[in-house]
Amino acid sequence: MNPSKLRKQIIETAIKFNTSGLSVGTSGNLSVRTPQGYLITPTGIPYHQLKEADIVEMNLKGKVIQGDLKPSSEWHFHQDIYLEREEVNAIVHVHSDFATGLACTRQDIPAFHYMVARAGGDSIRCAEYATFGTEALSKNAVTALQGRKACLLANHGMIALGEDIDAAYKLAEEVENIAKHYWISKQSGEPVLLNEKEMKTNLEKFKAYGKQQGTK
Ligand SMILES: [Zn+2]
C-alpha cells in the first residue's frame, strides 16, 4: 500500500476509536509497519483534526524520520513489538472500558470462552505494571504478548496486533468484547473454564479461519 493510503487508513481508524467508543479523547494510538520503520499517530492531537502530514514516521532505532510532530508517547512498545515480531504489521493500543477495567485488577483473562483463542493462546495475559511511555512498559508488553496477538496492560489498557490495520483494529474490538463477557460472567458466578484439550481445538480452528480470510 502506498504511504498516503496508509496515512489515510491510520486517520480513519483513529477516528473510529472515538466513534466506536474503543477510546475516548486522544487516548490510544496506532501504527503500521513501513520499509523504513513504522508510521504512528502523533501525541495529543484530536483524531478528527489529524492530517496525513501529522502522522509521524519513525525508524526502529527511536528516531523520527518524517514529520514535525512528536510521536505517540507509547512509541517504545510499537518499536519493540516490530523488532520482536516480524509477522506483525500493525499495532492498535486503546483504553477501552472493559479491557481497561479488568487490567486494573491485574488479572489475565482465562479460557472462559472459545473466543479467547482468537488472541492466539489459552489466555489473554495482563502485562505487569510500568509507567506509561517507558521502556519498562514496553518490555512488559513484549513479554505478555509472547505467542499472543493481544494483551492487557496493568492499570492502563490493551494492545492488539495484526498483519494489517484492519486485522489489528478488529482484534482490539474483539478483545474488548471478550473482556466485557468475562466481566459479565464474573458477575453471574464463577465462570467454568475450558480445558486444555478444548482450547487446543479452538486454537486449531482459528488457524484455519485465519487462512480462509487470507485467501479472499
Ligand atoms: Zn495508553
Residues whose N, C-alpha, C, O or C-beta is under 5 A from the ligand:
A	BS01	ZN	G28 G157
